[in-house]
Amino acid sequence: MSEADLKKLSEEVPSNKLIRVHPVWYSFIKYCEGIQNGEIEKLKIQNGLPILAEEVKRMIKFVKVEQK
């Protein structure tokens, strides 16, 4: 999907309206929120719905804290 297509889609939904999301998409969005930082390598879509995330990796950064 091109950037122009995405812009067109976003303009179709009024900003002051709620939209309905299929329960499967809602579950996927909540799952992504839970990951916070990470990577989904493969996402299988069937009939326009996410069916399976085959592999998920979490990236954890260990930040060195400077001691004073």
C-alpha positions in Angstrom: 0.0 0.0 0.0 1.4 3.3 -1.0 1.8 6.4 1.2 -0.9 8.1 -0.8 -3.3 5.2 -0.2 -2.7 5.4 3.5 -3.3 9.1 3.5 -6.5 8.6 1.7 -7.7 6.0 4.2 -6.9 8.2 7.1 -8.9 11.1 5.6 -11.9 8.8 5.2 -12.4 8.5 9.0 -13.5 11.6 10.7 -11.2 12.4 13.7 -14.2 12.9 16.0 -15.7 9.5 15.3 -15.0 6.1 16.8 -14.3 3.3 14.4 -15.0 -0.4 14.9 -12.1 -2.8 14.8 -12.4 -6.5 14.2 -11.7 -8.4 17.5 -8.8 -10.2 15.9 -7.1 -6.9 14.9 -7.8 -5.6 18.4 -6.1 -8.6 19.9 -3.1 -8.1 17.6 -2.9 -4.4 18.5 -3.0 -5.2 22.3 -0.3 -7.8 21.8 1.9 -5.3 20.0 1.3 -2.8 22.9 2.5 -5.6 25.3 5.7 -6.1 23.4 6.6 -2.4 23.6 10.0 -3.0 21.9 10.7 -5.9 19.7 10.3 -7.4 16.2 7.8 -9.5 14.5 9.6 -11.3 11.7 6.5 -12.8 10.0 2.9 -12.0 10.2 0.4 -14.2 8.4 -2.7 -12.5 7.1 -5.8 -14.4 5.9 -9.0 -12.8 4.6 -7.6 -9.4 5.7 -7.1 -10.5 9.4 -3.9 -11.3 11.2 -3.8 -15.0 11.9 -0.3 -15.8 13.2 2.9 -14.0 14.3 5.4 -16.8 13.6 8.4 -15.4 15.5 8.7 -12.6 17.9 12.0 -11.3 19.3 12.4 -8.9 22.1 15.3 -6.5 22.0 16.6 -5.5 25.4 19.1 -2.7 25.7 21.4 -2.8 28.7 22.3 0.8 29.3 25.5 1.5 31.2 24.7 3.8 34.1 27.5 6.2 34.9 28.7 6.2 38.5 29.6 9.5 40.2 
